[in-house]
Amino acid sequence: MRKYAGAISAITMLLASAAILAAQTTEANPFIGTWKLNLAKSEFTPGPAPKSQTVTIAPDGKTSVEEVLPDGTSTAWSFAPSGDNAVPIQGLENSTVTTKRTGNVLEYTWNFNGANLKGRSVLSSSGKTATYTASGTNKKGQPAHSVQVYERASL
């Protein structure tokens, strides 16, 4: 048995490391899942607000947005965060985003084809609601501010 002690110890450490890594991966991004915008609890200045919006954050951090704009047209866009680097937003021309996550807070710096916004999303302690606040200027150079409340639709 003593001759296998080293191997058993190594296997035990490997399994323990795998369990810790799995736990960290699960907790790595508490925003993973599908989120739906609650229009009744959200504010957009200046408006108008979208008719609906669904945000899906994949385990690898890729974020996909499907929305119905105020005029009724549907649009979809996405991005894959890359640390502190600005990345292009697929589906939105001349647009980039930089993201940073610390615990239950996501911070964004957006450039939407001339609109410049900084935003911050804070996850509730229950993990069921995320409140996103953004401020900056719209494409016309006017001040823009929104408070958007998202409810978790699924993991």
BALOBA-1460 file (C-alpha; in Angstrom, 3 decimals):
// residues 155
<rec num="1" residu="m" x="0.000" y="0.000" z="0.000"/>
<rec num="2" residu="r" x="2.898" y="2.348" z="0.785"/>
<rec num="3" residu="k" x="4.212" y="2.030" z="-2.744"/>
<rec num="4" residu="y" x="0.903" y="3.429" z="-4.041"/>
<rec num="5" residu="a" x="0.710" y="6.266" z="-1.485"/>
<rec num="6" residu="g" x="2.332" y="8.791" z="-3.835"/>
<rec num="7" residu="a" x="0.003" y="7.921" z="-6.701"/>
<rec num="8" residu="i" x="-3.069" y="8.003" z="-4.443"/>
<rec num="9" residu="s" x="-1.966" y="11.374" z="-3.051"/>
<rec num="10" residu="a" x="-1.455" y="12.758" z="-6.567"/>
<rec num="11" residu="i" x="-4.845" y="11.481" z="-7.723"/>
<rec num="12" residu="t" x="-6.534" y="12.929" z="-4.628"/>
<rec num="13" residu="m" x="-4.919" y="16.325" z="-5.261"/>
<rec num="14" residu="l" x="-5.913" y="16.164" z="-8.924"/>
<rec num="15" residu="l" x="-9.541" y="15.385" z="-8.049"/>
<rec num="16" residu="a" x="-9.605" y="18.114" z="-5.407"/>
<rec num="17" residu="s" x="-8.166" y="20.610" z="-7.898"/>
<rec num="18" residu="a" x="-10.760" y="19.591" z="-10.485"/>
<rec num="19" residu="a" x="-13.573" y="20.057" z="-7.947"/>
<rec num="20" residu="i" x="-12.283" y="23.507" z="-6.976"/>
<rec num="21" residu="l" x="-11.906" y="24.489" z="-10.632"/>
<rec num="22" residu="a" x="-15.445" y="23.280" z="-11.396"/>
<rec num="23" residu="a" x="-16.818" y="25.298" z="-8.473"/>
<rec num="24" residu="q" x="-14.912" y="28.405" z="-9.604"/>
<rec num="25" residu="t" x="-16.131" y="27.972" z="-13.178"/>
<rec num="26" residu="t" x="-19.738" y="27.788" z="-11.987"/>
<rec num="27" residu="e" x="-19.252" y="30.871" z="-9.816"/>
<rec num="28" residu="a" x="-16.916" y="32.587" z="-12.271"/>
<rec num="29" residu="n" x="-19.685" y="34.622" z="-13.868"/>
<rec num="30" residu="p" x="-22.954" y="34.886" z="-11.940"/>
<rec num="31" residu="f" x="-24.494" y="36.709" z="-14.929"/>
<rec num="32" residu="i" x="-24.527" y="33.536" z="-17.077"/>
<rec num="33" residu="g" x="-28.029" y="32.843" z="-18.362"/>
<rec num="34" residu="t" x="-30.897" y="34.551" z="-20.135"/>
<rec num="35" residu="w" x="-32.224" y="37.893" z="-18.928"/>
<rec num="36" residu="k" x="-35.411" y="39.709" z="-19.962"/>
<rec num="37" residu="l" x="-35.865" y="43.467" z="-19.703"/>
<rec num="38" residu="n" x="-38.711" y="44.487" z="-17.362"/>
<rec num="39" residu="l" x="-40.006" y="47.605" z="-19.135"/>
<rec num="40" residu="a" x="-42.355" y="48.563" z="-16.278"/>
<rec num="41" residu="k" x="-39.396" y="48.918" z="-13.892"/>
<rec num="42" residu="s" x="-37.006" y="50.552" z="-16.404"/>
<rec num="43" residu="e" x="-36.448" y="54.182" z="-17.435"/>
<rec num="44" residu="f" x="-34.964" y="55.592" z="-20.662"/>
<rec num="45" residu="t" x="-34.064" y="59.290" z="-21.002"/>
<rec num="46" residu="p" x="-34.515" y="60.364" z="-23.686"/>
<rec num="47" residu="g" x="-36.873" y="57.658" z="-24.833"/>
<rec num="48" residu="p" x="-38.358" y="55.813" z="-26.402"/>
<rec num="49" residu="a" x="-37.618" y="52.454" z="-24.815"/>
<rec num="50" residu="p" x="-37.341" y="49.266" z="-26.860"/>
<rec num="51" residu="k" x="-40.515" y="47.174" z="-26.968"/>
<rec num="52" residu="s" x="-38.592" y="44.178" z="-25.625"/>
<rec num="53" residu="q" x="-35.053" y="42.974" z="-25.038"/>
<rec num="54" residu="t" x="-33.526" y="39.606" z="-24.143"/>
<rec num="55" residu="v" x="-29.865" y="39.271" z="-23.183"/>
<rec num="56" residu="t" x="-28.115" y="35.900" z="-23.087"/>
<rec num="57" residu="i" x="-24.680" y="35.502" z="-21.503"/>
<rec num="58" residu="a" x="-22.939" y="32.217" z="-22.325"/>
<rec num="59" residu="p" x="-20.441" y="30.471" z="-20.028"/>
<rec num="60" residu="d" x="-17.577" y="31.760" z="-22.202"/>
<rec num="61" residu="g" x="-18.849" y="35.344" z="-21.686"/>
<rec num="62" residu="k" x="-20.285" y="35.798" z="-25.180"/>
<rec num="63" residu="t" x="-23.232" y="38.146" z="-24.875"/>
<rec num="64" residu="s" x="-26.127" y="38.064" z="-27.350"/>
<rec num="65" residu="v" x="-28.936" y="40.607" z="-27.451"/>
<rec num="66" residu="e" x="-32.278" y="40.236" z="-29.231"/>
<rec num="67" residu="e" x="-34.566" y="43.229" z="-29.168"/>
<rec num="68" residu="v" x="-37.630" y="44.767" z="-30.696"/>
<rec num="69" residu="l" x="-36.991" y="48.455" z="-31.308"/>
<rec num="70" residu="p" x="-39.578" y="51.185" z="-30.639"/>
<rec num="71" residu="d" x="-40.639" y="51.139" z="-34.317"/>
<rec num="72" residu="g" x="-41.345" y="47.387" z="-34.129"/>
<rec num="73" residu="t" x="-38.306" y="46.175" z="-36.074"/>
<rec num="74" residu="s" x="-36.289" y="43.304" z="-34.634"/>
<rec num="75" residu="t" x="-32.538" y="43.334" z="-34.292"/>
<rec num="76" residu="a" x="-29.874" y="41.056" z="-32.875"/>
<rec num="77" residu="w" x="-26.271" y="41.785" z="-31.925"/>
<rec num="78" residu="s" x="-23.511" y="40.143" z="-29.924"/>
<rec num="79" residu="f" x="-19.974" y="40.455" z="-28.641"/>
<rec num="80" residu="a" x="-17.326" y="38.285" z="-27.006"/>
<rec num="81" residu="p" x="-15.556" y="40.186" z="-24.188"/>
<rec num="82" residu="s" x="-11.769" y="40.297" z="-24.271"/>
<rec num="83" residu="g" x="-10.544" y="41.583" z="-20.931"/>
<rec num="84" residu="d" x="-9.788" y="45.291" z="-21.007"/>
<rec num="85" residu="n" x="-9.754" y="45.411" z="-24.820"/>
<rec num="86" residu="a" x="-12.494" y="47.038" z="-26.886"/>
<rec num="87" residu="v" x="-14.146" y="44.428" z="-29.105"/>
<rec num="88" residu="p" x="-16.417" y="44.906" z="-32.115"/>
<rec num="89" residu="i" x="-20.131" y="44.364" z="-31.665"/>
<rec num="90" residu="q" x="-21.351" y="41.916" z="-34.294"/>
<rec num="91" residu="g" x="-24.570" y="43.176" z="-35.885"/>
<rec num="92" residu="l" x="-24.006" y="46.859" z="-35.037"/>
<rec num="93" residu="e" x="-21.935" y="48.829" z="-37.509"/>
<rec num="94" residu="n" x="-19.024" y="50.924" z="-36.173"/>
<rec num="95" residu="s" x="-19.643" y="49.820" z="-32.578"/>
<rec num="96" residu="t" x="-17.369" y="48.512" z="-29.841"/>
<rec num="97" residu="v" x="-17.592" y="47.566" z="-26.171"/>
<rec num="98" residu="t" x="-15.121" y="47.094" z="-23.342"/>
<rec num="99" residu="t" x="-16.215" y="45.023" z="-20.344"/>
<rec num="100" residu="k" x="-14.920" y="44.366" z="-16.852"/>
<rec num="101" residu="r" x="-16.470" y="42.109" z="-14.222"/>
<rec num="102" residu="t" x="-15.727" y="42.251" z="-10.524"/>
<rec num="103" residu="g" x="-17.855" y="39.844" z="-8.478"/>
<rec num="104" residu="n" x="-21.519" y="40.719" z="-8.993"/>
<rec num="105" residu="v" x="-20.802" y="43.882" z="-10.995"/>
<rec num="106" residu="l" x="-20.293" y="44.220" z="-14.757"/>
<rec num="107" residu="e" x="-18.951" y="47.500" z="-16.134"/>
<rec num="108" residu="y" x="-19.195" y="48.505" z="-19.799"/>
<rec num="109" residu="t" x="-17.807" y="51.243" z="-22.019"/>
<rec num="110" residu="w" x="-19.895" y="51.427" z="-25.209"/>
<rec num="111" residu="n" x="-19.374" y="53.183" z="-28.524"/>
<rec num="112" residu="f" x="-22.536" y="52.651" z="-30.581"/>
<rec num="113" residu="n" x="-21.784" y="54.280" z="-33.943"/>
<rec num="114" residu="g" x="-21.352" y="57.710" z="-32.358"/>
<rec num="115" residu="a" x="-23.181" y="57.212" z="-29.071"/>
<rec num="116" residu="n" x="-20.814" y="56.930" z="-26.107"/>
<rec num="117" residu="l" x="-22.026" y="55.402" z="-22.861"/>
<rec num="118" residu="k" x="-20.637" y="53.946" z="-19.672"/>
<rec num="119" residu="g" x="-22.756" y="51.385" z="-17.886"/>
<rec num="120" residu="r" x="-22.786" y="49.323" z="-14.741"/>
<rec num="121" residu="s" x="-24.859" y="46.210" z="-14.070"/>
<rec num="122" residu="v" x="-25.311" y="45.063" z="-10.479"/>
<rec num="123" residu="l" x="-26.671" y="41.610" z="-9.668"/>
<rec num="124" residu="s" x="-29.110" y="41.375" z="-6.751"/>
<rec num="125" residu="s" x="-28.199" y="39.211" z="-3.768"/>
<rec num="126" residu="s" x="-30.816" y="36.664" z="-4.883"/>
<rec num="127" residu="g" x="-29.212" y="36.472" z="-8.344"/>
<rec num="128" residu="k" x="-32.642" y="36.885" z="-9.964"/>
<rec num="129" residu="t" x="-32.449" y="40.578" z="-10.917"/>
<rec num="130" residu="a" x="-29.763" y="42.727" z="-12.510"/>
<rec num="131" residu="t" x="-30.049" y="46.521" z="-12.538"/>
<rec num="132" residu="y" x="-28.131" y="48.208" z="-15.329"/>
<rec num="133" residu="t" x="-27.479" y="51.962" z="-15.206"/>
<rec num="134" residu="a" x="-25.968" y="53.769" z="-18.196"/>
<rec num="135" residu="s" x="-25.042" y="57.393" z="-18.852"/>
<rec num="136" residu="g" x="-23.385" y="59.246" z="-21.692"/>
<rec num="137" residu="t" x="-24.388" y="60.834" z="-24.979"/>
<rec num="138" residu="n" x="-26.594" y="59.539" z="-27.769"/>
<rec num="139" residu="k" x="-25.798" y="59.726" z="-31.517"/>
<rec num="140" residu="k" x="-27.089" y="63.321" z="-31.591"/>
<rec num="141" residu="g" x="-24.689" y="64.330" z="-28.792"/>
<rec num="142" residu="q" x="-27.542" y="64.719" z="-26.296"/>
<rec num="143" residu="p" x="-27.252" y="63.472" z="-22.716"/>
<rec num="144" residu="a" x="-28.603" y="59.941" z="-22.362"/>
<rec num="145" residu="h" x="-29.384" y="58.027" z="-19.176"/>
<rec num="146" residu="s" x="-31.169" y="54.773" z="-18.501"/>
<rec num="147" residu="v" x="-31.921" y="52.459" z="-15.617"/>
<rec num="148" residu="q" x="-32.799" y="49.032" z="-16.934"/>
<rec num="149" residu="v" x="-34.065" y="46.180" z="-14.777"/>
<rec num="150" residu="y" x="-33.493" y="42.647" z="-16.072"/>
<rec num="151" residu="e" x="-35.013" y="39.510" z="-14.611"/>
<rec num="152" residu="r" x="-33.367" y="36.117" z="-14.953"/>
<rec num="153" residu="a" x="-35.372" y="33.947" z="-17.360"/>
<rec num="154" residu="s" x="-33.074" y="30.898" z="-17.205"/>
<rec num="155" residu="l" x="-29.586" y="29.705" z="-16.345"/>
